[in-house]
């Protein structure tokens, strides 16, 4: 199972596949902010699609089921899974990078 995190592939530009009848649809402020953040995150990715493909082939050869392009990102996955197993509310997704969460909240408030 491939878990690619942020890899600059153009996946964040999926709106290019929007049906023609929806082409004039206006985005909400939150959608515009979300798209900008997604563009920044994906565009800032340091791992290339070729490197991810290489990890996939290595994992197949080693018979590893999970393939992570960014192993350091597993901290958020771990805390989320622990909350699920312990039947708790989800933890703050920005716990490890609070400045990112604050930037998002400020953008959503229009500050």
C-alpha positions as CSV (number, residue, x, y, z in Angstrom):
1,X,0.0,0.0,0.0
2,X,1.6,3.2,-1.2
3,X,1.4,6.2,1.2
4,X,3.0,9.0,-0.8
5,X,2.5,12.1,1.4
6,X,3.5,15.2,-0.6
7,X,5.2,14.4,-3.9
8,X,5.3,17.0,-6.7
9,X,3.4,15.2,-9.4
10,X,0.5,17.6,-10.2
11,X,-2.0,15.6,-8.2
12,X,-2.9,18.9,-6.4
13,X,-4.2,20.1,-9.8
14,X,-7.0,17.6,-10.0
15,X,-9.5,20.4,-10.7
16,X,-8.1,20.3,-14.3
17,X,-10.3,17.2,-14.7
18,X,-13.5,19.1,-13.6
19,X,-16.5,18.5,-16.0
20,X,-17.1,21.3,-18.4
21,X,-20.5,22.1,-16.9
22,X,-18.7,22.9,-13.6
23,X,-16.0,25.0,-15.1
24,X,-17.5,28.3,-13.9
25,X,-18.2,27.1,-10.4
26,X,-16.8,29.5,-7.8
27,X,-14.7,28.2,-4.9
28,X,-15.4,29.2,-1.3
29,X,-12.8,31.1,0.6
30,X,-11.9,27.9,2.5
31,X,-11.5,26.0,-0.8
32,X,-9.2,28.7,-2.2
33,X,-7.1,28.6,1.0
34,X,-7.1,24.8,1.0
35,X,-6.0,24.7,-2.7
36,X,-3.2,27.3,-2.0
37,X,-2.0,25.2,1.0
38,X,-2.1,22.0,-1.1
39,X,-0.3,23.7,-3.9
40,X,2.4,24.8,-1.5
41,X,2.7,21.4,0.2
42,X,2.8,19.4,-3.0
43,X,5.1,21.9,-4.7
44,X,7.5,21.8,-1.8
45,X,7.9,18.1,-1.9
46,X,11.5,17.0,-1.9
47,X,10.9,13.4,-2.9
48,X,10.4,12.9,-6.6
49,X,7.9,10.5,-8.2
50,X,10.9,8.5,-9.5
51,X,12.2,8.1,-5.9
52,X,8.8,6.9,-4.8
53,X,8.7,4.4,-7.6
54,X,12.1,3.1,-6.5
55,X,10.8,2.7,-2.9
56,X,7.8,0.7,-4.3
57,X,10.1,-1.7,-6.1
58,X,12.4,-2.1,-3.1
59,X,9.3,-2.8,-0.9
60,X,8.0,-5.5,-3.4
61,X,11.5,-7.1,-3.4
62,X,11.6,-7.0,0.5
63,X,7.9,-8.2,0.7
64,X,6.9,-5.1,2.7
65,X,3.2,-4.2,2.5
66,X,3.4,-0.5,3.4
67,X,5.5,1.9,1.4
68,X,6.0,5.4,2.9
69,X,7.6,8.1,0.8
70,X,8.2,10.2,3.9
71,X,8.8,8.0,7.0
72,X,9.1,11.0,9.3
73,X,5.4,11.8,8.6
74,X,4.4,8.6,10.5
75,X,4.2,10.6,13.8
76,X,0.8,12.0,12.8
77,X,-0.3,8.6,11.6
78,X,0.7,7.0,14.9
79,X,-1.1,9.6,17.1
80,X,-4.3,9.3,14.9
81,X,-4.3,5.5,15.1
82,X,-3.7,5.5,18.8
83,X,-6.7,7.8,19.2
84,X,-8.8,5.4,17.1
85,X,-7.8,2.4,19.1
86,X,-8.4,4.2,22.3
87,X,-11.8,5.5,21.1
88,X,-10.7,9.2,21.5
89,X,-11.3,12.2,19.4
90,X,-8.7,12.8,16.8
91,X,-5.6,14.7,17.9
92,X,-4.6,18.1,16.5
93,X,-3.1,17.2,13.1
94,X,-0.6,20.1,13.5
95,X,0.7,18.9,16.9
96,X,4.1,18.3,15.5
97,X,4.1,21.6,13.4
98,X,1.9,24.0,15.3
99,X,3.1,27.0,13.2
100,X,1.4,25.4,10.2
101,X,-1.8,25.0,12.1
102,X,-1.7,28.6,13.2
103,X,-1.1,29.9,9.7
104,X,-4.1,27.9,8.4
105,X,-6.4,29.2,11.2
106,X,-5.2,32.8,10.6
107,X,-5.9,32.4,6.8
108,X,-9.4,31.0,7.5
109,X,-10.1,33.9,9.8
110,X,-9.0,36.3,7.1
111,X,-6.3,37.7,9.3
